[in-house]
Amino acid sequence: MTANGNAKDELDTFHVLTALLLTPGQFPSVLGDDYPEACAALGLEPWSDGYGLLFGQDSTGARWTVVSDDAALIGCAIAAWDCGMPYELSAPDRTVVDTVAGWPLSLTVATPGLPEPHDPRSAPGGMLLTAPDPKAWGPAQRRMAADDVAKQWLAWRDQVGLHASFDGTGAKPPAHIQRVLDEAMGYTSDPPPAGRVRSAPAPDGARIVRADGPGWSLAANTDDIALLLLDEKPHEVLPLGRGPSLPGLLRALDEMARASA
């Protein structure tokens, strides 16, 4: 596959390593709290049909992110890989809308026969994507940690056990937890930008709800508790018990996310 635009001289041959979707319902949280913010991080318009992001290397081993406007094609490839099936992914040039230097995520794979992945010698437009420092803590790391909690819900739930920092059955929750609850509840009456709340299937008919807001992230099972991550609490996962109000909030967030997906 060859690239177009400003990167064509740099990117002669592109070896795809992996790919992700950038759509209103599914996007790399490292890029932003919601779909429009994630698109803005790449200089893209928040097109309703979304994009596919291809991460790979050129013939020198340099890292590049290729953006395709054929999200359906990229989705098919990802589905095949998830099922353990081979799929040779190469987005046609006509679908490539941008090529950005670097990767926004840290990948542990590389192309056989090429040098170790490294930043290109020049970044078109001055934009270079880099993965967040895993040892630091900020919005990107907090969102990525919440994504991991959502994907590994049972493992994280086992670590939490039956304890919850606030069970919703009496005492007023701490101020930082109450703020999250208030802002999340506000989403149900004043819908946020697309992708700010997302939902995915979970075992036994439940749903995993993911929501982000200023300084906070939430991952929850609609039949269970919620787990919160805050900018002011680095690397901590705060459990929130169901109580009388959480079940209704999670149902409302799930319904809103599915209606807007």
Buried (B, 14 or more C-beta within 10 A) or exposed (E): BEBBEBBEEBBEEBBBBBBBBBBBBBBBBBBBBBBBBBBBBBEBEBBEEBBBBBBBBBBBBBBBBBBBBBBEBBBBBBEBBEEEEEEEBBBEEEBBBBBBBBBBBEBEEBBEEBEEBEBBEEBBEEBBBEBBEEEEBEBBBBBBBBBBBBEEBEEBBEEBEEEBBBBBEEEEBEEBBEBBBEBBBEBBEEBBBBBBBBBBEBEEEBBBBBBBBEBBBBBBBBBBBBBBBBBEBEEEBBBBBBBEEBBEBBBBBBBBBBEBB
